[in-house]
Amino acid sequence: MLFLAITAFIVSFVVTFVVTPLVISSTKKVGIVASDIHKKNKPLIPELGGIAIAAGVIAALLLSIAAASFPSLRLFFNTAIDNSYLLAVLSVVLLIEIIGFLDDVLGLRQKIKFLLPFAASLPLAAVKVPALHPFSLPLIGVITAVTPLFYEVIFIPIGIAASTNLANVFAGYNGLEAGLGATIALFLFILGYSQGNQLTMVFSATLLGALLAFLRYNWYPAQIFPDDVGTLLIGAMIGATVIVGGIELAGAILMLPYIVDFLFFKIPNRLPSKGWWSTITDHGLVHEGKSVHLGQFIVKRFPGISEQRLVILVLGAESILGILVLLLYGVIKVF
């Protein structure tokens, strides 16, 4: 059961680790760069790093599809996964990558970018995810009011659209996007392993491997930015993993930093595309005035905090949420 997930992790890690320098070199040559605004000299950093993340994720998903499709490989990897779910998630990933690339290169209108993930969720909605498990919550049990039709037509599109858009707007600090996504993927993997859910394990291990490799180049000081083509993919993979695994409550808890940023900072300020950054001084980051980003709120509470420490603080808070999830699902037992 574990062998396929470990293999997917290794493949996604290696492919992303190899492809990222190629993306750095290519984007530099054609001038696809952006200013690193939290550095004093505002260096120009290559963009579109999400392409490298996608390369690792797609390679691992293709391996998993092969392992679930061919009898000899099914026996070798000891898997009974239905490849239709793997194909559906691969389709979602490819569609989300097209959306992210178009937005990064052409600049989609905010409303269009918000709505397109609903369409991208259709392959996952079409493969009868409710057949895998009924909708249930820890300590409560099965929620019969959530019918399969409601799940497929309403819940899955909303879930994928929400996770992709939430992950996309909480960004802007070196290592934040990939680090937060990797932390969530790690706890989803632990939860999937505890439940014996091979699909959850494969999807989370795939995302974890790609993001850990990407962090080698995206951690402070960043050599490349993920951009929308990366953040949208991270959100889509988290959403798909949670939905297929039937662990929606875990997903909601693990995405609380995104949710807090969106509800308390983005929505009240009408989804600002500017002014979300902090000011760099000799003593660290500072921010005065209204906060339109959770990062600015943290900086105001800890004036002079470094960019690295801010990201580590967020990842620490995410780890606490991950432990809470493991407690709630009985993976960690207190008594």
C-alpha positions as CSV (number, residue, x, y, z in Angstrom):
1,M,0.0,0.0,0.0
2,L,2.8,2.4,0.9
3,F,5.1,1.5,-2.0
4,L,3.2,3.4,-4.7
5,A,3.0,6.5,-2.6
6,I,6.7,6.5,-1.8
7,T,7.5,6.0,-5.5
8,A,5.2,8.9,-6.5
9,F,6.9,11.1,-3.9
10,I,10.4,10.2,-5.3
11,V,9.3,10.8,-8.9
12,S,7.7,14.1,-8.2
13,F,10.6,15.3,-6.1
14,V,13.3,14.3,-8.7
15,V,11.4,15.7,-11.7
16,T,10.7,19.0,-10.0
17,F,14.2,19.3,-8.7
18,V,15.6,18.7,-12.2
19,V,13.1,20.9,-14.0
20,T,13.2,24.0,-11.7
21,P,16.7,25.1,-12.8
22,L,15.6,24.8,-16.4
23,V,12.6,27.0,-15.8
24,I,14.8,29.5,-14.0
25,S,17.2,29.6,-16.9
26,S,14.5,29.8,-19.5
27,T,12.4,32.6,-17.8
28,K,15.5,34.6,-17.2
29,K,16.4,34.5,-20.9
30,V,13.0,35.7,-22.1
31,G,12.6,38.3,-19.3
32,I,9.8,36.7,-17.4
33,V,10.9,38.1,-14.0
34,A,9.4,40.0,-11.1
35,S,10.8,42.2,-8.4
36,D,11.3,40.6,-5.0
37,I,9.7,43.4,-3.1
38,H,10.8,42.2,0.4
39,K,14.5,42.7,-0.4
40,K,16.3,46.0,-0.1
41,N,17.8,45.9,-3.6
42,K,14.5,44.5,-5.1
43,P,16.2,41.9,-7.3
44,L,14.5,40.5,-10.3
45,I,13.5,36.9,-9.8
46,P,12.4,34.4,-12.5
47,E,8.7,33.5,-12.5
48,L,6.4,30.6,-13.6
49,G,8.0,28.2,-11.1
50,G,4.7,26.4,-10.9
51,I,5.6,24.8,-14.3
52,A,8.3,22.8,-12.5
53,I,5.9,21.8,-9.7
54,A,3.4,20.7,-12.3
55,A,6.1,18.7,-14.1
56,G,6.7,16.7,-11.0
57,V,3.0,16.3,-10.1
58,I,2.1,15.2,-13.6
59,A,5.0,12.7,-13.9
60,A,4.0,11.1,-10.6
61,L,0.3,10.9,-11.6
62,L,1.2,9.3,-14.9
63,L,3.3,6.7,-13.0
64,S,0.4,6.1,-10.7
65,I,-2.0,5.7,-13.7
66,A,0.3,3.2,-15.2
67,A,0.6,1.3,-11.9
68,A,-3.2,1.2,-11.7
69,S,-3.7,0.2,-15.4
70,F,-1.3,-2.6,-16.2
71,P,-1.7,-6.0,-14.4
72,S,2.0,-6.5,-14.0
73,L,2.5,-3.1,-12.5
74,R,-0.6,-3.4,-10.3
75,L,0.9,-6.6,-8.9
76,F,4.4,-5.0,-8.5
77,F,3.0,-1.9,-6.6
78,N,0.4,-4.0,-4.8
79,T,-2.4,-1.6,-5.6
80,A,-6.1,-1.9,-6.4
81,I,-6.6,1.8,-7.2
82,D,-9.3,2.6,-9.7
83,N,-7.4,4.6,-12.4
84,S,-10.5,6.7,-13.2
85,Y,-9.8,8.8,-10.1
86,L,-6.2,9.3,-11.0
87,L,-7.2,10.3,-14.6
88,A,-9.8,12.7,-13.2
89,V,-7.3,14.4,-10.9
90,L,-4.7,14.6,-13.7
91,S,-7.3,16.3,-15.9
92,V,-8.1,18.8,-13.1
93,V,-4.3,19.5,-12.8
94,L,-3.9,20.1,-16.5
95,L,-6.9,22.4,-16.7
96,I,-5.8,24.4,-13.7
97,E,-2.3,24.7,-15.2
98,I,-3.8,26.2,-18.4
99,I,-5.8,28.7,-16.3
100,G,-2.7,29.6,-14.2
101,F,-0.5,30.0,-17.3
102,L,-3.0,32.2,-19.1
103,D,-3.4,34.4,-16.1
104,D,0.4,34.7,-15.6
105,V,1.1,35.5,-19.2
106,L,-2.1,37.3,-20.4
107,G,-3.6,38.5,-17.1
108,L,-7.2,37.2,-16.7
109,R,-9.8,39.3,-15.1
110,Q,-10.4,38.5,-11.5
111,K,-14.0,37.3,-12.0
112,I,-12.9,35.0,-14.9
113,K,-10.0,33.6,-12.9
114,F,-12.4,32.9,-10.0
115,L,-15.0,31.1,-12.1
116,L,-12.8,29.0,-14.3
117,P,-11.8,26.5,-11.6
118,F,-15.5,25.5,-11.4
119,A,-15.2,24.2,-14.9
120,A,-11.9,22.6,-14.2
121,S,-13.5,20.5,-11.5
122,L,-15.8,18.7,-13.9
123,P,-13.6,15.7,-14.5
124,L,-13.5,15.0,-10.8
125,A,-17.3,15.5,-10.4
126,A,-17.8,13.0,-13.3
127,V,-16.1,10.0,-11.7
128,K,-18.7,9.3,-8.9
129,V,-16.5,10.3,-5.9
130,P,-19.5,9.6,-3.5
131,A,-19.1,5.9,-4.4
132,L,-15.8,5.9,-2.5
133,H,-17.3,7.0,0.8
134,P,-20.4,8.7,2.2
135,F,-20.1,12.3,3.4
136,S,-19.2,12.1,7.1
137,L,-17.7,14.1,9.9
138,P,-15.5,12.9,12.9
139,L,-17.5,12.5,16.1
140,I,-20.8,12.9,14.1
141,G,-20.8,10.2,11.5
142,V,-22.5,10.0,8.1
143,I,-24.5,13.1,7.0
144,T,-27.3,11.6,5.0
145,A,-28.6,15.1,3.9
146,V,-25.6,15.3,1.5
147,T,-26.8,13.3,-1.4
148,P,-24.5,11.9,-4.2
149,L,-26.1,14.4,-6.7
150,F,-25.5,17.3,-4.3
151,Y,-21.9,16.2,-3.8
152,E,-21.1,15.9,-7.5
153,V,-22.9,18.9,-8.8
154,I,-22.4,21.4,-6.0
155,F,-19.9,20.3,-3.4
156,I,-17.0,19.2,-5.7
157,P,-17.0,22.3,-7.9
158,I,-17.2,24.6,-4.9
159,G,-14.5,22.7,-3.1
160,I,-12.0,22.8,-6.0
161,A,-12.8,26.4,-6.9
162,A,-12.5,27.5,-3.2
163,S,-9.2,25.7,-2.6
164,T,-7.6,26.9,-5.8
165,N,-8.6,30.6,-5.3
166,L,-7.8,30.6,-1.5
167,A,-4.3,29.2,-2.2
168,N,-3.8,31.7,-5.0
169,V,-4.4,34.9,-2.9
170,F,-2.3,34.0,0.2
171,A,1.1,34.5,-1.2
172,G,4.0,36.9,-1.6
173,Y,6.8,35.8,0.8
174,N,9.7,33.6,-0.1
175,G,8.7,30.0,0.6
176,L,5.2,30.8,1.9
177,E,3.2,29.2,-0.9
178,A,5.3,26.0,-1.3
179,G,6.0,25.7,2.4
180,L,2.4,25.9,3.4
181,G,1.3,23.5,0.7
182,A,4.0,21.0,1.7
183,T,3.0,21.2,5.4
184,I,-0.6,20.5,4.5
185,A,0.4,17.7,2.1
186,L,2.4,16.1,4.9
187,F,-0.5,16.0,7.4
188,L,-2.9,14.8,4.7
189,F,-0.4,11.9,4.0
190,I,-0.2,11.0,7.7
191,L,-4.0,11.0,7.9
192,G,-4.4,9.0,4.7
193,Y,-1.9,6.4,5.9
194,S,-3.7,6.1,9.3
195,Q,-6.9,5.4,7.4
196,G,-5.4,3.1,4.9
197,N,-6.6,5.3,2.0
198,Q,-4.1,4.8,-0.9
199,L,-5.6,7.5,-3.1
200,T,-5.1,10.1,-0.3
201,M,-1.6,8.8,0.2
202,V,-0.6,9.0,-3.5
203,F,-2.0,12.5,-4.1
204,S,-0.6,14.0,-0.9
205,A,2.8,12.3,-1.5
206,T,2.9,13.5,-5.0
207,L,2.3,17.1,-4.0
208,L,4.7,16.9,-1.0
209,G,7.6,15.6,-3.2
210,A,7.2,18.3,-5.8
211,L,6.9,21.1,-3.2
212,L,9.9,20.0,-1.1
213,A,12.0,19.9,-4.3
214,F,10.7,23.4,-5.3
215,L,11.5,24.8,-1.9
216,R,15.2,24.2,-2.5
217,Y,14.9,27.1,-5.0
218,N,12.0,29.1,-3.5
219,W,13.1,29.3,0.1
220,Y,14.7,32.6,1.3
221,P,16.3,34.1,-0.7
222,A,14.1,32.8,-3.5
223,Q,15.6,32.0,-6.9
224,I,12.2,31.6,-8.5
225,F,8.5,32.4,-7.8
226,P,5.7,29.9,-8.3
227,D,3.2,32.4,-9.6
228,D,-0.5,31.6,-10.3
229,V,0.6,28.5,-12.3
230,G,2.0,27.2,-9.1
231,T,-0.4,28.5,-6.4
232,L,-3.5,27.4,-8.3
233,L,-2.0,23.9,-8.7
234,I,-1.3,23.7,-5.0
235,G,-4.8,24.6,-4.1
236,A,-6.3,22.2,-6.7
237,M,-4.2,19.2,-5.4
238,I,-5.2,19.9,-1.8
239,G,-8.8,20.2,-2.8
240,A,-8.7,17.0,-4.9
241,T,-6.9,15.0,-2.2
242,V,-9.4,16.1,0.5
243,I,-12.5,15.4,-1.7
244,V,-11.3,12.0,-2.9
245,G,-10.2,11.0,0.6
246,G,-13.5,12.1,2.1
247,I,-11.7,14.2,4.7
248,E,-13.4,17.5,4.0
249,L,-13.3,18.7,7.6
250,A,-9.5,18.1,7.8
251,G,-9.1,20.1,4.6
252,A,-11.1,23.0,6.0
253,I,-9.0,23.1,9.2
254,L,-5.7,22.8,7.4
255,M,-6.7,25.6,5.1
256,L,-7.6,28.0,7.9
257,P,-4.7,30.4,7.2
258,Y,-6.0,30.8,3.6
259,I,-9.5,31.2,4.9
260,V,-8.6,33.8,7.5
261,D,-6.6,35.8,5.0
262,F,-9.4,35.7,2.5
263,L,-12.3,36.5,4.8
264,F,-10.7,39.0,7.1
265,F,-8.3,40.8,4.7
266,K,-9.1,40.1,1.1
267,I,-12.9,40.3,1.0
268,P,-13.2,43.5,3.2
269,N,-10.7,45.2,0.9
270,R,-12.2,44.0,-2.4
271,L,-9.5,41.5,-3.3
272,P,-6.7,44.0,-3.7
273,S,-4.0,43.2,-6.3
274,K,-1.7,45.9,-5.0
275,G,-0.5,47.2,-1.6
276,W,-0.4,43.7,0.0
277,W,3.4,43.8,0.7
278,S,5.3,45.0,3.8
279,T,8.2,47.5,3.9
280,I,11.7,46.3,4.4
281,T,13.9,48.3,6.7
282,D,17.4,47.8,8.4
283,H,15.5,46.2,11.3
284,G,13.3,43.9,9.3
285,L,9.7,44.1,7.9
286,V,7.3,46.8,9.1
287,H,3.8,47.9,8.0
288,E,1.8,50.9,8.8
289,G,-1.8,51.5,7.9
290,K,-4.6,49.0,7.0
291,S,-3.7,45.4,6.6
292,V,-4.9,43.8,3.3
293,H,-2.9,40.6,3.8
294,L,-2.5,38.3,6.7
295,G,1.3,38.8,6.4
296,Q,0.9,42.5,6.9
297,F,-1.2,41.8,10.1
298,I,1.6,39.5,11.4
299,V,4.2,42.2,10.6
300,K,2.2,44.8,12.5
301,R,2.0,42.6,15.6
302,F,5.7,41.7,15.3
303,P,7.4,44.8,13.8
304,G,10.9,44.1,12.6
305,I,10.2,40.4,12.0
306,S,12.3,39.0,9.1
307,E,10.7,37.5,6.0
308,Q,12.1,34.0,7.0
309,R,10.7,34.2,10.5
310,L,7.3,35.3,9.3
311,V,7.0,32.3,7.0
312,I,8.3,30.0,9.7
313,L,5.7,31.4,12.1
314,V,2.9,30.7,9.6
315,L,4.3,27.1,9.0
316,G,4.4,26.6,12.7
317,A,0.8,27.7,13.1
318,E,-0.1,25.3,10.2
319,S,1.7,22.5,12.0
320,I,-0.4,23.1,15.1
321,L,-3.6,22.9,12.9
322,G,-2.2,19.6,11.5
323,I,-1.8,18.1,14.9
324,L,-5.3,19.2,15.8
325,V,-6.6,17.4,12.7
326,L,-4.7,14.2,13.7
327,L,-6.2,14.5,17.2
328,L,-9.7,15.0,15.8
329,Y,-9.5,12.0,13.5
330,G,-8.0,9.8,16.3
331,V,-4.6,9.4,14.7
332,I,-3.0,10.9,17.9
333,K,-4.7,9.6,21.0
334,V,-4.5,11.6,24.1
335,F,-6.2,9.1,26.4
